[in-house]
Amino acid sequence: MTADSFRKATADAARYAIGNLIDILQDASKYLETGNDLAAWGTLVCFDEAADDLKAAIRLHRAANRRGL
């Protein structure tokens, strides 16, 4: 994998994770607005797990920078 393709892959992973986090937060907000607190909390558990995907993309980006990619 070239440095450019690696950078693109990590940026794509970050964009995907960010989009997923936004969707999850919007869903949780809708649940709270309609008084469905239990569904909101369940959705926020998914947010916590999805945040790990973004953290992984950040770690890959940092590792690539340290290696000069």
C-alpha positions as CSV (number, residue, x, y, z in Angstrom):
1,M,0.0,0.0,0.0
2,T,1.4,3.4,-0.9
3,A,1.5,6.3,1.5
4,D,-1.2,8.1,-0.5
5,S,-3.5,5.2,-0.5
6,F,-2.9,4.6,3.2
7,R,-3.8,8.3,3.9
8,K,-6.9,8.0,1.8
9,A,-7.9,4.8,3.6
10,T,-7.5,6.3,7.1
11,A,-9.3,9.5,6.0
12,D,-12.2,7.4,4.6
13,A,-12.4,5.4,7.8
14,A,-12.5,8.6,9.9
15,R,-15.2,10.1,7.7
16,Y,-17.3,7.0,7.9
17,A,-16.9,6.8,11.7
18,I,-17.8,10.5,12.1
19,G,-20.9,10.0,9.9
20,N,-21.9,7.0,11.9
21,L,-21.5,8.9,15.2
22,I,-23.6,11.8,13.9
23,D,-26.4,9.4,12.8
24,I,-26.3,7.7,16.2
25,L,-26.6,11.0,18.1
26,Q,-29.5,12.2,15.9
27,D,-31.3,8.9,16.6
28,A,-30.7,9.2,20.3
29,S,-31.9,12.8,20.2
30,K,-35.1,11.8,18.5
31,Y,-35.7,9.1,21.1
32,L,-35.3,11.6,23.9
33,E,-37.6,14.1,22.2
34,T,-40.3,11.5,22.0
35,G,-39.9,10.3,25.6
36,N,-38.3,7.0,24.7
37,D,-35.5,7.3,27.2
38,L,-34.6,3.6,27.2
39,A,-34.1,3.5,23.5
40,A,-32.0,6.7,23.7
41,W,-29.7,5.1,26.3
42,G,-29.4,1.9,24.2
43,T,-28.5,4.0,21.2
44,L,-25.9,5.9,23.2
45,V,-24.3,2.6,24.1
46,C,-23.9,2.1,20.4
47,F,-22.3,5.5,20.2
48,D,-19.7,4.5,22.7
49,E,-18.8,1.5,20.6
50,A,-18.8,3.5,17.4
51,A,-16.5,6.0,19.0
52,D,-13.9,3.2,19.2
53,D,-13.9,3.1,15.4
54,L,-13.0,6.8,15.2
55,K,-10.3,6.3,17.8
56,A,-8.9,3.4,15.7
57,A,-8.7,5.7,12.7
58,I,-7.0,8.3,14.7
59,R,-4.4,5.8,16.0
60,L,-3.7,4.6,12.4
61,H,-3.2,8.2,11.3
62,R,-0.8,8.9,14.2
63,A,1.1,5.7,13.5
64,A,1.4,6.6,9.9
65,N,2.7,10.0,10.8
66,R,5.3,8.6,13.1
67,R,6.5,6.3,10.2
68,G,6.6,9.2,7.8
69,L,3.8,8.0,5.6
